[in-house]
Amino acid sequence: MRAAFAALGIVLTSSIGSASLAGPYNPVAQAAQSKLAAQGFDPGTLDGVVGTKTTAAIAAFQQKSGLPQSGALDPATLEKLGIGVSASKPVADWIAVPTQEEIDKLVSAKNDPARAYSNYQPNAAAAGLSLPGAAILAAMNQSADIYGSRRAGEPKHTDQGYQYTADCLKTNYAPTDWSDITIHYYCQMSKPRACYTYALSGRSTPAGLKYQRPAAYRGCAAGTLKEAADFIAFVPKTQPLVFQYVMFGQTHAFDHEQEQAIINAFYGVTNPADKAECKAKRPRRTEDPTDGTHCLVSKIMTPRLAGKGD
C-alpha cells in the first residue's frame, strides 16, 4: 500500500526554486521531511517549513547520496527522494482501489510512525501513499454530474451546486488537517457530505461528541446519525471504498504530485503553471495561495497543514 516511487521526470516551475521552500509552508517540503525521516534523517517536525533541522537533514541526505551538499530541495535532491512535482502527469490508478479489509488495516494502528495513513501526527515518520487516481477522478465526476458542482459552462453545472463546492472549499471548519485531494473530492458532494461534516463537528452526535473519521463514516452509513439519508443514498451505494480511502488520510498521507494531477484533471486545467488558467478554472481552498499558483504541486500555503491525531 505504500507508494512506489520511480525516478520521475520532474517539471519545474518558477515557484519550485529552492528559495521558495525556505520559510513558508510548502507541501513539497513536508513530503521531503517525511521521506527524510523515514530514511533515518531528522528534519524536525514534519510541518512543511524548511528550518535549520530540515536543512541539516537535507545536507546529510545529499552527502549520503553523492549530491552537492547545498541543504536545498533542488531538482536532483527531490528526484533522489522520489518526490515528483509535475501537476500535468496523466491520471491513472497508481494503486488499485483498496479493499475494505485493507482500509480497516490502514486505520487500525494509531500513532504508528511507520504507517503514514493511520498516523495523523505532524511528526509522523512516513507518508506518500499512492492513490487510485482514475477511480477518484471518476467518483468526483459522478458527484459533480449529480450535484451540479462543475463550474459555469460545463455540462450539468448548476449555480447552486457550484456555489456549494466553492463555499465548502473556503470553509473555516478545521480544514488544515485535510489534504488537497480530500477537500476537493469531498466538496463535490453538496448533500451527502452534511452527515459526515456534522459528525466530525459534533453537530449531529450524542452529547456533541466530535467523531473521528472512521466512526463518522460508520455512523452515517448505518443511518444512526442525523442527516444520514442523503449520505446512505449516495456514498455507500456508489463509492464507499474511494470515500474511505480519500477521507481517512490527512495532510501528507498522500503523494502530492498525484493529488494535484487528479484535481487539475477534474477542473480541466491543462497548464497548471498558467496562473490565469488556474485562477479561471480551479476554485481555491482557504489555505491556497491567491496568486494563481494553487494548481501546482509546489505552492506556498497559509496556514500550514498538519494532522491533528484523530
N, C-alpha and C positions, 0 to 999 in steps of 0.2 A: 504493500500500500504506500510505502514511501516513494517520493518522486525519484525517478531515474533520470538524472541529468546527463545529457550528452553534450559534447562540445557544440555550442550554438554559434551561428553567425550573428553576432550582436550588432544591432543597428543603433548607432549612437546619434544623439541629437545635441543641440547646444545646451539642453538642461541636464545632461548626464555627466558633464565635466566634473572632475574631482573637486573643484572648488565649490560646486553647488551642493556637495554632500557634506560639507564641513559646517556643522552648526545646527541648521534646521532639521525638522523631522523629514525623513525620506524613506519610503517603503523598501527601496533597494538597499539602503544602508541597514535596515532592520533585517532583511533577508541575509545580508552578508554577515551580520553579527550572529545570526542563528547558525549559519554554516561554519563560521569560525569556532563557535562554542562547541558544536558537535564534533569538531576535529581536535579539540583539546586546547584551543587558544582562548584566552579570557578577554572578551571585548567589553566586560562590564554588563550592565543591564541591557537587555535587548530592546532598546527604546527607539531605535531608528535615528539616533543622534550620534554623529561621529565625534566623540570626545577623545581625551588623551588615552584612555584604556583601549578604545577601539582602534585608534591609530597605531598603538603599540602592537596590538594583536594582528593587525593587517601587515605591519612590517615584519613580524615574526613569521607569519604565513608566507609572505613573499620570499623571505630568506630561505625557508624550507623548500619552497617551490622553485628556487632558482630565478626569481624575478627581481628586478631592481627594487630596493627597499625604500620606496617613496612614502609608505604609510597611507597612500591614497587608493581609493577604489577606481583605479584606471581600467580601461577595457581588458587588458591582459589579466589583471587580477580577478575581475568579475568572471571572465571566461574560465579561469583556473578554478574558481569557486563553484562553477556550474550555474551561474546566475545570468539569465538572458534578459535583455531589456527591450526587445522588439515587440511593439504592440500591433504589428502588421502580419504576424505569422498566421497561417491558415488555422482555423479552429478544427480540432479533432478530438476524439475521445482518447486523451493521453493515458487514461486508465479506463477500464470498464466500469459501469455503474456498480458501486459496491452492493453486496447483498445485505440483507438485514442483519445477518449474523456478523458480518464484517463491521458494519456501523456500530452495532452493540459492543463489539470488542474494542473499537477505537475509543469509545466514550466511557469504558468501564473503569479505567485506571486513572484517577485524578492525580495531578501533581507528580507525574512521572516524567522526568526531564528527557527521556528517550522517546516520548510519544507526543509529537507536536500537536496532534489533533485533539487529544484529550487534556492537554496541559495548557491552560489559557493564561498562565502567569507570564508577565513580560520578560522574565529571565529564563524561560524555557530553553532547553539546550538544542532542540531540534525543530525543524519546520520545513516547509516547502513541499507539501503534499501535492501530487498531481491531481488534475481534475478530469472528470468525464465531460470534456468540453462540448462536444456535439450534442450530448444529451441535455446539458444545462441550457445551451442555446435553444434547443427545440422546446424545452419547458418554458423558457422566457417568452418565446414566440407564441406558444399556446396560451399563456396567461394574457399576453398583450392582445391577442385576437379576441379573446373572450371578454376582457375587461376594458378594451379600448385605450390602452395605455401608451400607444405609439404617438409620436409627435405629429403635428398637423401636416396634412398632405400625404400621409402614409395610409395604406389600406386598414380599414376597421378602426381608425382613430376616432375617439370621442373627446370632446373638450374636457368633460368630467374625468374620464379615465386618465388622460394625460396629466391633468391637474393633480389628481390623487398621487400619481407617481412622483411628480416634481415636489409636491409638498412632503411626501414621505422621505425623499432624499434629503430634504432640508430640515428634517426633524431634529429637535434638541433632546430627544429621548435617548440618552446614553449610547450614541452610535459609535463612540470611539473604540469599542471593542469588536466592531463589525468590519470584516474585510470588505473591499470594494465589491467583489462578486456577490457576497452575502447580501449587501444592502440593495444592489441593483436588481438582483434576482427577486428578492422579497418585495420590493416596491411595485412590481408589476401586478401584484395580487391585491387589487383595491378592496375587495370584500373578504376573501378568506383569511387575510392576514390579521384581521381585527382580533379574533380569538387568541391568536398567538401573542400579539402585542400586549393585550390586556393581561394575559397570564404572566408574561415577563415583568410587567409593571405592577402587578398585584391588584389591578382594577377588577378582575373577574374571579379571583381565587378566595378560598376560605380565609378569613381573618386578614385579608390583604397581603398574603404571603407572595413574595416575588419568586416565581418558579424558575428553576434552571431550564435551559433549553430542551433537553430530552424530556423532562417532566411536562413542560408546556406542550410539546408535540403530543405526548401520550394523552394528556387531558383533553386537548382539542379533538384529537382523532377518535377518542372514546365517547365524546359528547358529554363529558362531565363538567365542562366549564361553560360559562356564558358565551354567547355569540359563536357557538360551535357549529351551528347548522351550515353556514356557508363554507366553513373550513372542511367539514365532512363531505360536502357535496363536490368539492373540487380536489383538494390536496391528496387524501388517501386513495382517491379513485384514479388520479391521473399521474402523479409524480411523487409518491411517498418517499422513495429512496433518494431521489435527487434532492428533494426538500431537506431531508435529514442531513445528508452529507454536506450540503452547502451551508445550511443554517447552524449546524452544531460547531463548525470550525470558526475560529476568531483570528483577527489581525494577521499575524504572519504564518498562520497554519498552511496557507496555500501558496502555490507558485505564482508570483505576481505577474510574470510575463503571460502565463496562461489566463489569469483573471482578466487582464486588460484586453487580450485578444478577443475573448468572448464578449465582453461588454461593448467594445468598439464595433464588433460584427453585428451585434443586436441593434445598435443605433445607426448602423450604416456609415460609420466613419471609415473612409477609405485611406486617408492620410493622417494618422494621429498627430504628426508633427505640425500639421497645418492648424494654427491657432484659431483662425476664422472658422474653419470647418468644424473643429472641435466645439467651439462655442455655439455654433448654429445647430449642431445635431445632437450633442450629448449633454443632458442636464447634469448639473453639478450636485454632488453631495455637500453637506455643510462644511466638511473639513477640506474640500478640494481647493486648489489654488484658483484665483479669479482671472488669471491672465491667458486662459486658453490652453494651458499645458496639462489639464486634468485627464486627457486621453492617453498620456504617456505612462509607461511603467515607472520611470524615474521622475518624480514630481515632488515639489516641496509642499507639504500639507500642514495645516494647523487647525486644531491642536494635534499633537501626536496621537497615534493609535496605540493602544496597549490592551492586552487581555485583562479580564477582571477576576479570573479564577473561579468561575462558576461551573 
